[in-house]
Amino acid sequence: MSPMSQAAQNLNWLITSFVENTPGVSHTVVVSADGLLL
């Protein structure tokens, strides 16, 4: 597996932080503008 780009690391941090710091949130789903799962 290749290492994540800086942009991917930033997105990963953002989503993880959102889940960890938002009461009641336990999972997230990230999709692209055309609806494809990222």
C-alpha distance matrix in Angstrom:
0.0 3.8 6.6 9.0 12.1 15.4 16.7 13.9 14.4 18.1 18.0 16.2 18.9 21.6 20.9 20.5 23.7 25.5 25.0 25.9 28.9 30.5 32.9 32.6 29.0 26.5 23.9 22.8 21.8 20.6 21.5 21.9 25.4 25.6 24.7 21.2 19.1 16.3
3.8 0.0 3.8 6.5 9.0 12.4 14.0 11.9 12.5 16.1 16.5 15.3 17.8 20.5 20.4 20.3 23.1 25.1 25.1 26.0 28.7 30.4 33.1 33.1 29.5 27.4 24.8 23.3 22.3 20.5 21.4 21.2 24.6 25.1 24.6 21.4 19.5 16.3
6.6 3.8 0.0 3.8 6.6 9.3 11.5 9.6 9.4 13.0 14.0 12.7 14.7 17.6 18.1 17.8 20.2 22.5 22.8 23.4 25.9 27.9 30.8 31.1 27.6 25.8 23.5 22.0 21.4 19.6 20.9 20.9 24.2 25.3 24.8 21.9 19.8 16.3
9.0 6.5 3.8 0.0 3.8 6.5 8.0 5.8 6.1 9.6 10.4 9.5 11.8 14.3 14.9 15.1 17.4 19.5 20.1 21.0 23.2 25.0 28.1 28.5 24.9 23.4 21.0 19.1 18.5 16.4 17.8 17.7 20.9 22.3 21.8 19.2 17.2 13.5
12.1 9.0 6.6 3.8 0.0 3.8 5.4 5.2 6.2 8.6 9.9 10.5 12.3 14.2 15.5 16.4 18.1 20.0 21.3 22.3 24.0 25.7 29.1 29.7 26.2 25.2 22.8 20.5 19.7 17.1 18.1 17.3 20.1 21.8 21.9 19.7 18.2 14.4
15.4 12.4 9.3 6.5 3.8 0.0 3.8 5.5 5.0 6.1 8.7 9.8 10.4 12.2 14.3 15.2 16.2 18.3 20.1 20.8 22.0 24.0 27.5 28.6 25.2 24.6 22.6 20.4 20.1 17.4 18.9 18.2 20.6 23.0 23.1 21.3 19.7 16.0
16.7 14.0 11.5 8.0 5.4 3.8 0.0 3.8 5.4 5.1 6.3 8.6 9.8 10.5 12.4 14.2 15.2 16.6 18.6 19.9 20.9 22.3 25.9 26.8 23.3 23.1 20.8 18.1 17.5 14.5 15.6 14.7 16.9 19.5 19.7 18.3 17.0 13.4
13.9 11.9 9.6 5.8 5.2 5.5 3.8 0.0 3.8 5.4 5.1 6.1 8.5 9.8 10.6 12.1 14.0 15.3 16.7 18.1 19.8 21.1 24.4 24.9 21.3 20.6 18.0 15.6 14.9 12.2 13.7 13.4 16.4 18.5 18.1 16.2 14.4 10.6
14.4 12.5 9.4 6.1 6.2 5.0 5.4 3.8 0.0 3.8 5.5 5.0 6.1 8.6 10.0 10.4 12.0 14.2 15.5 16.2 17.9 19.8 23.1 24.0 20.6 19.8 17.9 16.0 16.2 14.1 16.3 16.6 19.5 21.8 21.1 19.3 17.0 13.4
18.1 16.1 13.0 9.6 8.6 6.1 5.1 5.4 3.8 0.0 3.8 5.4 5.1 6.1 8.7 9.9 10.4 12.2 14.4 15.2 16.1 17.9 21.5 22.7 19.5 19.4 17.7 15.5 15.9 13.7 15.9 16.0 18.5 21.3 20.7 19.6 17.6 14.2
18.0 16.5 14.0 10.4 9.9 8.7 6.3 5.1 5.5 3.8 0.0 3.8 5.4 5.0 6.2 8.5 9.8 10.6 12.5 14.2 15.3 16.3 19.8 20.6 17.1 17.0 14.8 12.2 12.3 9.9 12.2 12.6 15.2 18.0 17.1 16.1 14.1 10.9
16.2 15.3 12.7 9.5 10.5 9.8 8.6 6.1 5.0 5.4 3.8 0.0 3.8 5.5 5.4 6.0 8.4 9.9 10.8 12.1 14.1 15.5 18.7 19.3 15.7 14.9 12.9 11.0 11.7 10.2 13.2 14.5 17.5 19.8 18.4 16.9 14.2 11.0
18.9 17.8 14.7 11.8 12.3 10.4 9.8 8.5 6.1 5.1 5.4 3.8 0.0 3.8 5.6 5.2 5.9 8.5 10.0 10.4 11.8 13.9 17.2 18.5 15.4 15.0 13.9 12.6 14.1 13.0 16.1 17.4 20.1 22.7 21.4 20.3 17.6 14.7
21.6 20.5 17.6 14.3 14.2 12.2 10.5 9.8 8.6 6.1 5.0 5.5 3.8 0.0 3.8 5.6 5.2 6.1 8.8 10.0 10.5 11.8 15.5 16.8 13.7 14.2 13.0 11.1 12.6 11.3 14.4 15.7 17.9 20.9 19.6 19.2 16.8 14.2
20.9 20.4 18.1 14.9 15.5 14.3 12.4 10.6 10.0 8.7 6.2 5.4 5.6 3.8 0.0 3.8 5.4 5.1 6.3 8.7 10.0 10.6 13.9 14.4 10.9 11.0 9.4 7.4 9.1 8.6 12.1 14.2 16.7 19.3 17.4 16.9 14.2 12.1
20.5 20.3 17.8 15.1 16.4 15.2 14.2 12.1 10.4 9.9 8.5 6.0 5.2 5.6 3.8 0.0 3.8 5.4 5.2 6.1 8.5 10.1 13.0 13.8 10.6 9.9 9.2 8.7 11.2 11.5 15.2 17.5 20.3 22.6 20.5 19.7 16.5 14.4
23.7 23.1 20.2 17.4 18.1 16.2 15.2 14.0 12.0 10.4 9.8 8.4 5.9 5.2 5.4 3.8 0.0 3.8 5.5 5.1 5.9 8.3 11.6 13.3 10.8 11.2 11.4 11.0 13.8 13.9 17.5 19.5 21.8 24.6 22.7 22.3 19.5 17.4
25.5 25.1 22.5 19.5 20.0 18.3 16.6 15.3 14.2 12.2 10.6 9.9 8.5 6.1 5.1 5.4 3.8 0.0 3.8 5.6 5.4 5.8 9.4 10.8 8.1 9.5 9.6 8.8 11.8 12.2 15.7 17.9 19.9 22.7 20.6 20.8 18.1 16.7
25.0 25.1 22.8 20.1 21.3 20.1 18.6 16.7 15.5 14.4 12.5 10.8 10.0 8.8 6.3 5.2 5.5 3.8 0.0 3.8 5.6 5.6 8.1 8.6 5.5 5.9 6.5 7.2 10.7 12.3 15.9 18.8 21.1 23.4 20.8 20.7 17.7 16.6
25.9 26.0 23.4 21.0 22.3 20.8 19.9 18.1 16.2 15.2 14.2 12.1 10.4 10.0 8.7 6.1 5.1 5.6 3.8 0.0 3.8 6.0 7.9 9.6 7.7 7.7 9.5 10.8 14.3 15.7 19.5 22.2 24.6 26.9 24.5 24.2 21.0 19.6
28.9 28.7 25.9 23.2 24.0 22.0 20.9 19.8 17.9 16.1 15.3 14.1 11.8 10.5 10.0 8.5 5.9 5.4 5.6 3.8 0.0 3.8 6.4 9.3 8.3 9.9 11.8 12.6 16.1 17.2 20.8 23.2 25.2 27.9 25.6 25.8 23.0 21.7
30.5 30.4 27.9 25.0 25.7 24.0 22.3 21.1 19.8 17.9 16.3 15.5 13.9 11.8 10.6 10.1 8.3 5.8 5.6 6.0 3.8 0.0 3.8 6.3 5.7 8.5 10.6 11.3 14.8 16.2 19.6 22.2 23.8 26.4 24.0 24.6 22.0 21.2
32.9 33.1 30.8 28.1 29.1 27.5 25.9 24.4 23.1 21.5 19.8 18.7 17.2 15.5 13.9 13.0 11.6 9.4 8.1 7.9 6.4 3.8 0.0 3.8 5.6 8.4 11.4 13.0 16.6 18.7 21.9 24.9 26.4 28.7 26.0 26.8 24.1 23.7
32.6 33.1 31.1 28.5 29.7 28.6 26.8 24.9 24.0 22.7 20.6 19.3 18.5 16.8 14.4 13.8 13.3 10.8 8.6 9.6 9.3 6.3 3.8 0.0 3.8 6.4 9.4 11.5 14.9 17.6 20.6 23.9 25.5 27.4 24.4 25.1 22.4 22.6
29.0 29.5 27.6 24.9 26.2 25.2 23.3 21.3 20.6 19.5 17.1 15.7 15.4 13.7 10.9 10.6 10.8 8.1 5.5 7.7 8.3 5.7 5.6 3.8 0.0 3.8 6.0 7.8 11.4 13.9 17.2 20.4 22.3 24.2 21.2 21.7 18.9 18.9
26.5 27.4 25.8 23.4 25.2 24.6 23.1 20.6 19.8 19.4 17.0 14.9 15.0 14.2 11.0 9.9 11.2 9.5 5.9 7.7 9.9 8.5 8.4 6.4 3.8 0.0 3.8 7.1 10.7 13.7 17.0 20.5 22.9 24.4 21.2 21.1 17.9 17.8
23.9 24.8 23.5 21.0 22.8 22.6 20.8 18.0 17.9 17.7 14.8 12.9 13.9 13.0 9.4 9.2 11.4 9.6 6.5 9.5 11.8 10.6 11.4 9.4 6.0 3.8 0.0 3.8 7.0 10.1 13.4 17.0 19.6 20.9 17.6 17.3 14.0 14.1
22.8 23.3 22.0 19.1 20.5 20.4 18.1 15.6 16.0 15.5 12.2 11.0 12.6 11.1 7.4 8.7 11.0 8.8 7.2 10.8 12.6 11.3 13.0 11.5 7.8 7.1 3.8 0.0 3.8 6.5 9.9 13.4 15.9 17.4 14.3 14.2 11.2 11.1
21.8 22.3 21.4 18.5 19.7 20.1 17.5 14.9 16.2 15.9 12.3 11.7 14.1 12.6 9.1 11.2 13.8 11.8 10.7 14.3 16.1 14.8 16.6 14.9 11.4 10.7 7.0 3.8 0.0 3.8 6.5 10.2 12.9 13.9 10.8 10.5 7.5 8.1
20.6 20.5 19.6 16.4 17.1 17.4 14.5 12.2 14.1 13.7 9.9 10.2 13.0 11.3 8.6 11.5 13.9 12.2 12.3 15.7 17.2 16.2 18.7 17.6 13.9 13.7 10.1 6.5 3.8 0.0 3.8 6.9 9.9 11.5 9.0 8.6 6.2 5.7
21.5 21.4 20.9 17.8 18.1 18.9 15.6 13.7 16.3 15.9 12.2 13.2 16.1 14.4 12.1 15.2 17.5 15.7 15.9 19.5 20.8 19.6 21.9 20.6 17.2 17.0 13.4 9.9 6.5 3.8 0.0 3.8 6.7 7.7 5.3 5.3 4.4 5.3
21.9 21.2 20.9 17.7 17.3 18.2 14.7 13.4 16.6 16.0 12.6 14.5 17.4 15.7 14.2 17.5 19.5 17.9 18.8 22.2 23.2 22.2 24.9 23.9 20.4 20.5 17.0 13.4 10.2 6.9 3.8 0.0 3.8 5.4 5.1 5.3 6.5 6.4
25.4 24.6 24.2 20.9 20.1 20.6 16.9 16.4 19.5 18.5 15.2 17.5 20.1 17.9 16.7 20.3 21.8 19.9 21.1 24.6 25.2 23.8 26.4 25.5 22.3 22.9 19.6 15.9 12.9 9.9 6.7 3.8 0.0 3.8 5.5 7.5 9.7 10.2
25.6 25.1 25.3 22.3 21.8 23.0 19.5 18.5 21.8 21.3 18.0 19.8 22.7 20.9 19.3 22.6 24.6 22.7 23.4 26.9 27.9 26.4 28.7 27.4 24.2 24.4 20.9 17.4 13.9 11.5 7.7 5.4 3.8 0.0 3.8 5.8 9.1 10.6
24.7 24.6 24.8 21.8 21.9 23.1 19.7 18.1 21.1 20.7 17.1 18.4 21.4 19.6 17.4 20.5 22.7 20.6 20.8 24.5 25.6 24.0 26.0 24.4 21.2 21.2 17.6 14.3 10.8 9.0 5.3 5.1 5.5 3.8 0.0 3.8 6.4 8.9
21.2 21.4 21.9 19.2 19.7 21.3 18.3 16.2 19.3 19.6 16.1 16.9 20.3 19.2 16.9 19.7 22.3 20.8 20.7 24.2 25.8 24.6 26.8 25.1 21.7 21.1 17.3 14.2 10.5 8.6 5.3 5.3 7.5 5.8 3.8 0.0 3.8 6.3
19.1 19.5 19.8 17.2 18.2 19.7 17.0 14.4 17.0 17.6 14.1 14.2 17.6 16.8 14.2 16.5 19.5 18.1 17.7 21.0 23.0 22.0 24.1 22.4 18.9 17.9 14.0 11.2 7.5 6.2 4.4 6.5 9.7 9.1 6.4 3.8 0.0 3.8
16.3 16.3 16.3 13.5 14.4 16.0 13.4 10.6 13.4 14.2 10.9 11.0 14.7 14.2 12.1 14.4 17.4 16.7 16.6 19.6 21.7 21.2 23.7 22.6 18.9 17.8 14.1 11.1 8.1 5.7 5.3 6.4 10.2 10.6 8.9 6.3 3.8 0.0
